[in-house]
Amino acid sequence: MSSVSDTERGAARRFVSLPVRQTVRAVIAQPLIWLLAGLLALAYFTSEYFFSSANLDTLMRDIAVFGFLAMGMTLVLLTGRIDLSVAAVMIFSVIGAIQLMSLIGSLFDVRMIARGGTYVGPALPLIGLTLLLGALAGLVNGVGVAYGRVAPFVMTLVTLSALRGLSYTLTNGHAFYVRSDAYQWLGEAHLLGIPLGTVAYLALFLALAWLLHMHVIGKRIYAIGGDEKTARFAGINVRGWIVLVYVASGLCAACAGVLFTSRLMSVDAPLANGYELNAIAIAVLGGTSLAGGYGSPFRTLCGGLIFAIGLSLLNMWGVGAWYQNLIVGGVLIAAVALVQWLRRGVR
């Protein structure tokens, strides 16, 4: 009897430990986890300041800004499209919101912009208008791609150029400064020791992970990127979903703009130049396919961590900005090649 009970207990232990083993194996099989661990080890041995509280706080804020852009980019890439306008939307949405608040204030004889280009109006309407402009920019991209049948590369490149031009026009080549305690609080606040922007980014990650992997929304987005003709035959409103993902990308870019400018308490047209390449690099580094249908928010989260840590290390090592751009381009090429290699089944 004892041998039987011992066998049963052994089987029970193996049954209970099976999910744990599968989870451990899944984590070990993730090259991004190993790359992240390697970067952290490299940071520990090469920089005494990397794990300082000030640098970690800055790192988490950078992760939030890059992460919002990359998550929106991931949604677009999953459908087999691309959005080159995210950085321009990020800055224009804030500049446009300040100008709209100034216009609204003039209608009611309320001063919104003080001398010297300083915004002195309320923060909440400014944030609301910023998000609205981001969504509208995404809507223009989505309608142009889905209904105008303009190639995504061309459509979003035109939007990038137009919004950057508008940003320079609206600012007349000068920066806007924001004087608002609430806006400054948004850029400096912490929740349980974590910057509020990073908390918002983690909330976005959890929401997208649930939508893409546990909801019918995710199935439709993956279906469009995997085989668009089959998705149409299955009754999926492909055009509508394409518009929706571009609107989501514009909203994410606007959120990044709010987080970015609330740290600086200012906004200027040349800011975030090249951030669209960073967003693409993070998404692709995380394994999102440029051809669509393959990728996940978790991989993008890991890609964002690796990217932000890498940039932080380059800055600490004294690598110049031009060389950093060269490295980002090289990483993007290598990541695209690696994703294609893995998708062919070579692991």
C-alpha positions in Angstrom: 0.0 0.0 0.0 2.8 2.4 0.9 4.4 1.9 -2.6 1.1 2.8 -4.3 0.7 5.9 -2.2 4.3 6.9 -2.9 3.6 6.5 -6.6 0.5 8.6 -6.4 2.3 11.3 -4.4 5.1 11.4 -7.0 2.6 11.6 -9.8 0.8 14.4 -8.0 4.1 16.3 -7.5 5.0 15.9 -11.2 1.5 17.1 -12.2 1.7 20.2 -10.0 5.2 21.1 -11.1 4.4 20.7 -14.8 3.0 24.2 -15.3 6.0 25.6 -13.4 8.4 23.7 -15.6 6.7 24.9 -18.7 6.8 28.5 -17.5 10.5 28.2 -16.7 11.3 26.7 -20.0 9.3 29.4 -21.8 11.2 32.1 -20.0 14.6 30.4 -20.7 13.7 30.0 -24.3 13.2 33.8 -24.7 16.4 35.2 -26.1 15.2 38.7 -25.1 15.3 37.7 -21.4 18.9 36.5 -21.8 19.8 39.7 -23.7 18.2 41.8 -21.0 20.1 39.9 -18.3 23.3 40.3 -20.2 22.8 44.1 -20.5 22.1 44.5 -16.8 25.3 42.5 -16.0 27.3 44.6 -18.4 25.9 47.7 -16.8 26.8 46.5 -13.3 30.4 45.8 -14.3 31.0 48.9 -16.5 29.2 51.7 -14.8 29.1 52.5 -11.1 26.3 55.0 -11.7 23.9 52.9 -13.7 22.0 51.5 -10.7 21.9 54.8 -8.9 18.4 55.9 -7.9 18.6 59.0 -10.1 19.6 57.0 -13.2 17.0 54.3 -12.6 14.4 57.0 -12.2 15.4 58.6 -15.5 15.6 55.2 -17.2 12.0 54.4 -16.1 10.7 57.7 -17.5 12.5 57.0 -20.8 11.1 53.6 -21.0 7.6 55.0 -20.6 8.0 57.5 -23.5 9.6 55.0 -25.9 7.2 52.4 -24.7 4.0 54.3 -25.6 5.4 55.0 -29.1 6.4 51.4 -29.5 3.2 49.9 -28.3 1.2 52.0 -30.8 3.7 51.0 -33.5 3.3 47.3 -32.6 -0.5 47.5 -33.2 0.1 49.0 -36.6 2.8 46.5 -37.5 0.7 43.6 -36.5 -1.7 44.5 -39.4 1.2 44.6 -41.9 1.3 48.4 -42.0 3.7 51.0 -40.6 3.4 54.5 -39.0 6.4 56.8 -39.6 4.5 59.8 -38.1 4.5 58.9 -34.4 7.3 61.3 -33.4 5.8 64.2 -35.3 2.3 63.4 -33.8 3.9 63.2 -30.4 5.2 66.8 -30.6 2.5 68.4 -32.8 -0.3 67.2 -30.5 1.1 69.2 -27.6 1.9 72.3 -29.7 -1.5 72.2 -31.4 -3.2 71.8 -28.1 -1.5 74.9 -26.6 -2.4 77.0 -29.7 -6.1 75.8 -29.5 -6.2 76.7 -25.8 -4.8 80.1 -26.7 -7.6 80.5 -29.3 -10.3 79.4 -26.9 -9.0 81.7 -24.3 -9.1 84.7 -26.7 -12.8 84.0 -27.4 -13.5 84.3 -23.6 -11.0 87.1 -23.0 -8.8 84.7 -20.9 -5.1 84.8 -21.3 -3.6 81.4 -21.9 -0.2 82.3 -23.2 1.9 84.8 -21.4 4.7 86.9 -22.7 7.7 84.9 -23.8 5.6 82.0 -25.2 4.7 80.6 -21.7 1.4 78.6 -21.4 -0.3 79.6 -18.2 -3.7 78.0 -18.7 -5.2 74.9 -17.0 -3.5 71.5 -17.5 -6.5 69.1 -17.8 -8.0 70.7 -21.0 -4.5 70.9 -22.5 -4.0 67.2 -21.9 -7.5 66.4 -23.3 -6.9 68.4 -26.5 -3.5 66.8 -26.9 -5.0 63.3 -26.8 -7.8 64.5 -29.2 -5.2 65.8 -31.7 -3.2 62.6 -31.5 -6.3 60.6 -32.2 -7.3 62.9 -35.1 -3.8 62.5 -36.7 -4.1 58.7 -36.4 -7.6 58.9 -38.0 -6.2 60.8 -41.0 -3.5 58.2 -41.4 -6.0 55.4 -41.0 -8.5 56.8 -43.5 -5.8 57.6 -46.0 -4.4 54.0 -45.8 -7.6 52.1 -45.5 -10.0 54.1 -47.7 -7.7 56.2 -49.8 -5.6 53.2 -50.6 -2.4 55.2 -50.1 0.6 53.1 -49.3 1.2 53.2 -45.5 4.8 54.3 -45.9 3.9 57.2 -48.2 0.8 58.3 -46.1 2.6 58.4 -42.8 5.7 60.0 -44.3 3.5 62.8 -45.7 1.9 63.2 -42.3 5.3 63.3 -40.6 6.4 66.1 -43.0 3.2 68.0 -42.7 3.0 67.9 -38.9 6.6 68.9 -38.5 6.0 71.8 -40.8 2.9 72.8 -38.8 4.8 72.5 -35.6 7.5 75.0 -36.8 4.8 77.3 -38.2 2.8 77.4 -35.0 5.8 77.9 -32.8 7.5 80.3 -35.2 10.7 78.5 -34.4 10.5 79.2 -30.7 9.8 76.9 -27.8 6.6 77.0 -25.7 7.0 76.8 -22.0 4.4 75.3 -19.7 3.8 76.9 -16.3 1.4 74.6 -14.5 1.7 72.9 -11.2 -0.6 70.0 -12.3 1.4 69.5 -15.5 4.6 69.5 -13.6 3.2 67.1 -11.1 2.4 64.7 -13.9 6.0 64.7 -15.0 7.4 64.3 -11.4 4.9 62.2 -9.5 5.6 58.7 -8.3 3.4 55.8 -7.2 5.1 53.3 -4.9 8.5 54.7 -5.9 7.7 54.3 -9.7 7.2 57.3 -11.9 3.6 57.9 -12.7 4.3 57.8 -16.5 5.9 54.3 -16.1 2.8 53.1 -14.2 0.6 54.4 -17.0 2.8 52.5 -19.5 2.6 49.3 -17.5 -1.2 49.7 -17.4 -1.2 50.1 -21.2 0.9 47.0 -21.6 -1.5 44.9 -19.5 -4.5 46.3 -21.4 -3.0 45.5 -24.8 -1.8 42.1 -23.6 -5.3 41.2 -22.6 -6.9 42.6 -25.7 -4.5 40.9 -28.1 -4.4 37.5 -26.5 -7.7 37.1 -24.6 -10.2 39.1 -26.7 -11.6 38.8 -30.2 -10.0 42.2 -31.0 -6.6 40.6 -30.9 -7.7 37.7 -33.1 -9.0 40.1 -35.8 -5.8 42.2 -35.7 -3.6 39.1 -36.0 -5.8 37.7 -38.7 -5.5 40.9 -40.8 -1.7 40.9 -40.5 -1.5 37.1 -41.1 -3.7 36.9 -44.3 -5.8 39.9 -45.2 -7.7 38.2 -47.9 -8.7 35.4 -45.6 -9.7 37.9 -43.0 -12.0 39.6 -45.5 -13.6 36.3 -46.4 -14.1 35.7 -42.7 -16.3 38.8 -42.5 -13.8 41.0 -40.7 -14.1 44.7 -41.4 -10.5 45.1 -42.4 -10.7 48.8 -43.3 -12.4 49.7 -40.0 -9.8 47.8 -38.0 -6.9 49.5 -39.9 -8.4 52.9 -39.1 -8.7 51.8 -35.4 -5.1 50.8 -35.0 -3.9 54.0 -36.5 -6.1 56.0 -34.1 -4.7 53.9 -31.3 -1.1 54.7 -32.5 -1.9 58.4 -32.6 -3.3 58.2 -29.1 -0.2 56.4 -27.8 2.0 59.0 -29.5 0.0 61.9 -27.8 0.4 60.2 -24.4 4.1 60.0 -25.0 4.1 63.7 -25.9 2.4 64.6 -22.6 4.8 62.5 -20.6 7.8 63.9 -22.5 6.9 67.5 -22.3 5.7 67.3 -18.7 9.3 66.4 -17.7 10.8 69.3 -19.7 7.9 71.7 -19.0 8.4 72.9 -22.5 7.8 71.8 -26.1 9.7 72.7 -29.3 9.2 71.6 -32.9 12.6 69.9 -33.3 12.1 67.7 -30.2 11.8 63.9 -30.6 13.4 64.0 -34.1 14.1 60.4 -35.1 11.9 58.8 -32.3 9.9 57.1 -35.0 13.0 55.0 -35.9 13.4 54.2 -32.2 9.7 53.0 -32.0 10.2 50.8 -35.0 13.5 49.5 -33.6 11.9 48.6 -30.2 9.0 46.8 -31.8 11.1 44.9 -34.3 13.8 44.1 -31.6 10.9 42.6 -29.6 10.2 40.3 -32.5 7.3 42.1 -34.2 7.3 41.3 -37.9 7.3 44.1 -40.4 5.1 41.8 -42.6 2.4 41.7 -39.9 0.7 38.9 -38.0 3.5 38.2 -35.6 4.5 40.0 -32.3 3.2 40.7 -28.8 3.1 43.4 -26.2 5.4 41.4 -23.9 8.1 41.2 -26.5 7.7 44.9 -27.2 8.0 45.6 -23.5 11.2 43.6 -23.4 12.5 45.4 -26.5 11.8 48.7 -24.9 13.7 47.7 -21.7 16.7 46.6 -23.8 16.6 49.7 -26.0 16.4 52.1 -23.1 19.1 50.3 -21.1 21.3 50.2 -24.2 20.9 54.0 -24.8 21.6 54.7 -21.1 24.8 52.7 -21.3 25.9 54.4 -24.5 25.5 57.8 -22.8 27.4 56.7 -19.8 30.2 55.4 -22.0 30.4 58.8 -23.7 29.2 57.6 -27.1 28.2 60.5 -29.3 24.6 61.0 -30.6 25.7 60.4 -34.2 27.2 57.1 -33.3 24.2 56.2 -31.3 22.0 56.7 -34.4 24.3 54.5 -36.3 24.1 51.8 -33.7 20.2 52.1 -33.6 20.2 51.6 -37.4 22.5 48.6 -37.1 20.3 47.1 -34.4 17.2 47.5 -36.5 18.7 45.8 -39.5 20.0 42.9 -37.2 16.6 42.6 -35.5 14.7 42.4 -38.8 17.2 39.7 -40.1 16.8 37.8 -36.8 13.0 37.8 -36.9 13.0 36.5 -40.5 15.5 33.8 -39.5 13.4 32.7 -36.5 10.2 32.7 -38.6 11.8 30.2 -41.0 12.0 27.8 -38.1 15.7 28.0 -37.4 16.1 28.2 -33.6 
